[in-house]
Amino acid sequence: MEGRHESIWNVPNVLTMIRAALIPVFWALFMRGQEYAALAVFVAASLTDLLDGYIARKYSLITDFGKLMDPAADKLMVLSVMLGWVIKGVIPWPAAAILLGKELVMAIGGIVLWHRHVVVYAAPIGKAAQTLMVSSLILCFFHGWFMAHAAFPVHLAVLWCAVGLTLCALAYYVRQGIQWNREAMKNQK
């Protein structure tokens, strides 16, 4: 962060805030058994993620707030959906535990780097892992169909692929974070 003050009130950041606000809406619908309405909320939230990133890059509206809050809103939504499916017995808890552990490591690392004035941005591998995870969670809404008509549980196969890619992304971010931390410590001397 460069010591300047920037407004958080731009379209991409407002879309991020809306995405975060949709989490309790998702939960209310999902826990009442209105799974397709909850799916619509999840898809809408996921689309706002694509839209806010596009707008931020196209119109040079990238802010430190957006760099921090956009992935946080994404991760909270994904963890919420995953937890819902764990509670309903569709997703095995180890998959959710791995994702939660990864996000905790990322959050702690992000806080450490933020205190060193380094803002971590999403890398292509992280975006790919997020996209695959969102896709697997969307497929979970159709788990009944897969269990009845598919030769194997497609939603779980895609989920475990997403978990594997998430762990690869974690390895990348840890390696990159260590490098950024070293550079920040050198610059502070």
N, C-alpha and C positions, 0 to 999 in steps of 0.2 A: 504494500500500500504506500502511496506516494505522499501522504500528508495532505492531500487535497480533500476538499469536501465535495461530495457528489450527491445529487438527488437520487433517492431510491424510487421516486415516483415517475417511472416510465412504464411503457406498455409491457415489456418483458418481465419486469419485476412485479407488476400488478398481476400478470398471469401466473407467476410463481406463487404469489400470495393466495390467489384463487385456488390453485392446485392444493396448497396446504389446507385451505378451508374446506375442500371437498372430502378430506379424510373422515371427519365425523359423519358427513352425509353418507359416504360409502358404508361406514360401520352400521349406521342406523338401518339402512336398507338391507344390508347383508344379514345382520343378526335377526331381522324380522322375516327372513326367508325370501326376500324379494331379490333373488340372485341376479336376474336379468337387468333389473333397474340398477343394482349395484355394479354390474358389468358395464352398463352405459356410463355411469359416473367414472369408473376406472378408465375406460377408453377415452372419455372426454378429458380427464386429467392427463393421461398420457399424450394426447394430441396437443394440449396446451404446452407440454414440455417441448415438443417439436417446434411449435409455433413461436414460443418465446425465444428459443435459441436462434431461429431463423431471423426474427425481427431484430434481436440484439446485434447479430453480426452484420446484417444488411444495413442497418441505420446507425451503426457504431454506438449502440446503447449498452455496451458491456460495462457493468459496474462491479466493484468488489462485493457489494451486497448480493448481486445476482450470481457471482461466482461461488459464493458460499451458500446462499439459500436455495438456488435452483437444484443442486444435487441433494441438498438436505430434504427438500419437499418431495423429490422423486423417491429417495430412499425410504422416507417415512410412509409414503403411499404404498410402495412395494412391500415393505415389511408389514403394513397393516393388512394388505390383501393376503399375503402369505400366512400371517397369523390366523386370519379367518379360516383359511383352508386347513391349517393344522388343527384348529379347534373342531372343525367338521370332519376330521379324519381323512381328508383327501390327500394332503401332503404329509409325508413323514417328518416328524420333528427334527431329525438330524439335518435335513436340508435347511430348515429355518434357522437352526442353531448355527450352522456354518455361515449363512448370510448375515445373521445378527453379529456374530463374532467378527466377520470381515468389516462390517460397518462400524463396530466399536473401535477396531484398530485404525480404520480410516479417520474416524472422528478425533481420536486422541492425537494421531499424527497431524491432522489438519490444525488442531488447536496449538500444538507445539510449533508448527511452522508459521501459523498466523502470528504468534507472539514474536516470531523472528521476522515479521513483516513479509512473509511469503504466502501468497494465496495460491492454493492448489487448484488447477483447472482440470477438467475432464479430458482424459486421453482417449484416442480411438478405441483402445481395447476396453476401457471402462464403458464407453458408449455402446460398444457391441455387446458386452456382458449385460448391460441394463436392458437393451433392446430384446435380447434373447430371454432374459428373466421376465420381462413384461409379456412377451409372447407366450411363455410357458404358463404364466398365471392366467392369461386370457383363455388358454386351452383348458385350464382346470375348471372353468365354468361349464365345460362340456364333458366332464369326466364320466358322467353316466353313460353318454353315448359311446365314448371310447371303450368303456368297460363292457358294454353290451355288444358292440359291433366291430371293434378293432381286434386284431390278432394280439396286440399288446397295449399297455396303457401309454398311448402317445404323449399325453400331458406330462407323465412322470419321466419319460425318456428325455423330452425337451427340457424339463426342469433340471434333471441331473446334468445335462450338457451345459445349461446356464450356470449351475453351481460350479462346475469345472472351469468354465470361462471366467467366472467371478474370482475364483482362486488365482487364476493366471493374472487377472487384473490387479489383485491384491499384491502379488509378487512384484509386478511392475511398479505399482505405486510405492511400495516399501523401498525398493531399490532407488527410485527417483527421489523419494522423500529424504533418504539418507544423504544423497548427493546435494539436494537443495539445502538441507540442514548444515552440511559442511561448508557450503558456499556462504550461507548466511552468517555462520559463526566467524569465518575468515573476514567478511566484510565488517563485522562488529568490532574487530580488533584494531 
